[in-house]
């Protein structure tokens, strides 16, 4: 299970260090793709990715083709290097709001968040705004309606 919040800088070569606790859960290779639910990236172990796309594979082809295109067209299967860093493609960074080139001396800090069977990668400012916008009362109501 993926959990926790981590902050790491994206280096000049568009690599970010994935925390060891998350790498242990993700395995040797994992998938990074666009999120369907926000201006962030999602990452999945190979097994979790297959579980995620399984219901889409069962949809009628006329409905699934655009979904698969969106998910796969710039998704990346990544393998951390010996320092635990992964290279994030420019197209994914652009989607998440991370500028392609940082100004001299500027840092591009990412929030890496475990969310159970997937994780998310956010530009730090966007993540902080997302956290600030969470409606705890709505979450509480949804849990109570589910009997939790």
Secondary structure, DSSP 8 states (H G I E B T S, - for coil): -EEEEEEEEE-TTSEEE--HHHHHHH-SEEEEEE-SSSSSEEEEEHHHHHHHHHHHHTS-HHHHHHHHHHHHTT-EEEE--TTSEEE--HHHHHHTT--SS--TT--EEEEEEEEES-EEEEEHHHHHHHHHH--HHHHHHHHHHTT-
